Amino acid sequence: MRLYEQKIWWKRTLLAVAVGIGLFSLWYTQKLVQKLAVEEEKKVLLWANATKQLINASTEGDFGFLLDIIKDNETIPVILVDDAGMIIAHRNLDSTKTNDTTYLRQQLIQMMDIKEPIPILYDEANKRYNYLYYKNSIILTQLKQYPYYQLSVIGIFILVAYLAFSFSRRAEQNQVWVGMSKETAHQLGTPISSLMGWINLLRETDKPKQEELLVELEKDVKRLELITERFSKIGSEPKLESHLVDEVLQESINYLKLRTSSKVSFTLISNQDELTALMNIPLFEWVVENICKNAIDAMNGVGSITMTTKSQGDSVLIDITDTGKGIPKSKLKTVFKPGYTTKKRGWGLGLSLAKRIIEDYHKGKVFVKQSELNKGTTFRIVLQA
């Protein structure tokens, strides 16, 4: 339940952050719009004053400066009308439609609805005015709309990313569940087959010799108990205890030797006596078995596997080296992901489980120390001493 609660909490947090970013974007854009609107209003007032002075100037004056001010407005749409409401001049409207009086009248009505006109006194004696109407420039209008387009694009991107992530996660979960089912069947298959064989053999064996068969039968029952214990610890916090590393590795080697071709040799090299590490034996042995089984497959059942142990500060280093075909550099980062396998009939869960067991349960590390094509691979396990 805690996992689902955390998941809901993260979703709400991310949603709150997204809303915060959106509100900040709207607020900041609005501030820019307000500043730009003030600048445009100043520009229109300057344009109106220049027009007024041009109207009232004598015919002998220098109009160059005033004309430059009027021409400088290339973005803000303006319409100049007389006191009777007749259009005298216009600027920065759609040049393809300015010959249409209906279009000009529509633009004037829009400007009347948006802003108050700027009066320009041109006849002081009779108190006659022209009126300058204007509206926001195209740039200012687009800037107002920009955050909404931006948020729409971001929203669509987040939605697509979320759907893609959910689909990918669901596919990976399905793959893990399928892999776990197959791994369970694989782990149980061998001892169950052995038990069936021992039962049939017991039926055909005289009682004095049955004791020897019961010993072997007991071994397979214990193997089933071990497998059950391993799977029961997945998803729960296992108890870690200090154990002799070489002894645990030797037990794994003894188990693998009986179930592996005689063409595969195992070697254990220890650089320190009585080397101990914190571990859960059933789970740690599972890790070693998975790495070694992958190594045996990589060697096609012929080669050698060498295990080397040593201490380094507060850690214990365990290297497992095979003489197999190696791992391409492009695959080094994906070997521990669910679904990765080089076997045609594999399900690619062994190394993924190994990584989870070492890093999540033992608080250690497991990684590919080195690998060379056609020469072999070394996996390193780091445990707490």
C-alpha positions, 0 to 999 in steps of 0.5 A, a space after each residue: 500500500 505504501 508504494 501506491 500511496 507514494 505513487 499518488 503523492 508523486 503524481 499530485 506533486 508533479 501536477 502541482 509543479 506543472 500548474 505552478 509553472 503554467 501560472 508563473 508563465 501566465 503571470 510573467 507574460 502578462 507583466 511583459 504585455 503590460 510593459 509593452 502596452 505602456 510603450 506602445 501607448 507612449 509611441 501612439 501619443 508621440 505619433 499624435 503630437 507629431 501629427 498635431 504639430 504637423 497640422 499646425 506648423 507653417 508651410 515654411 517649417 522643417 517637417 523632416 523630424 515630424 515626418 520621421 516620427 510618423 513614419 517610425 510607427 510600423 507596428 501599431 494600427 492607427 486610424 485618424 478621423 475628423 470631428 464628423 467621424 470621417 476617416 482621414 488617414 490610417 496606418 499599419 492595416 492590411 494593405 490589401 483591404 484598405 481600399 475597402 471602406 467597409 473594412 476600414 469602418 470595421 477596424 475603426 469600430 474595433 478600435 473604438 471598443 478597445 481604447 479611448 481615442 487621442 484628441 488632436 486639436 487642429 483649430 483652436 479658434 473653433 475648438 475643432 478636433 481630429 481623433 486618433 484611434 488605435 489598437 494593440 500591435 500584432 506583436 502585442 496580440 501574439 504575445 498575449 496569446 503565446 502562453 496559452 499556445 505554450 501551455 497547450 503544447 506542453 500539455 500535449 507533450 506531457 500527455 503523450 509522454 505520460 501515455 508512452 511511459 505508462 505503456 512502456 511501464 505496463 509492457 515491462 511489468 508484463 514482461 517481468 511477470 511472464 519472466 517470473 512465472 517462467 523462472 518459477 517453473 524453471 526453478 521448480 521443474 528440476 527437483 519436481 522431475 527428480 522427485 517423480 523419478 525417485 518415487 517411481 524408483 522407490 516403488 521398484 526397490 527393495 526396502 533395505 535399499 530404499 534408505 539410500 534413495 530417501 537420502 536423495 529424495 530429501 535433498 530434492 525436498 530441501 531444494 524445493 524448500 530453498 526455492 520457496 524461501 527465495 521467492 518468499 523473500 522477493 518483495 520483503 526485507 530479508 535478514 542479513 547476517 555475517 557469513 564466510 564468503 568463501 564457504 558460501 561460494 564453495 557451496 554454490 560451486 558444489 551445487 553447480 558442478 553436479 548440474 553442469 557439464 564436466 567440460 566446465 571447470 570452477 575455481 575459487 581464489 581467495 586473497 584473504 582468510 576468514 573473509 566475511 560479508 553481510 548477506 542472506 544466503 538463499 538470495 545470494 546463492 541465487 545471484 551466484 547461480 544466475 550469473 554462472 548459468 549465464 556464463 555457462 550459456 555464453 561458453 556453450 557449456 565449455 570453458 572455465 568460471 573463476 571466482 575471486 574474493 578480496 576485501 577493500 575497506 569496508 567492502 568485500 569484492 567478488 569477481 566472477 569471470 568466465 571464458 565466454 563470448 563476451 558482451 558488446 559495449 552497446 549492451 553493457 548498460 542493458 544486461 540487467 534490464 528485464 527481458 535482456 537475454 542472448 538465449 533464443 528461448 530465454 526470458 531475460 530475468 536472471 540478471 535483473 533479479 540478481 541486480 535487485 537482490 544485491 542492490 535493493 536487499 543487500 545494499 551492495 552493487 553488481 555490475 560488469 567490471 570488464 568484457 571482451 568479445 570472444 574472451 570473456 566477461 567479469 561480473 563484480 559483486 560488492 557487499 558490505 563487510 
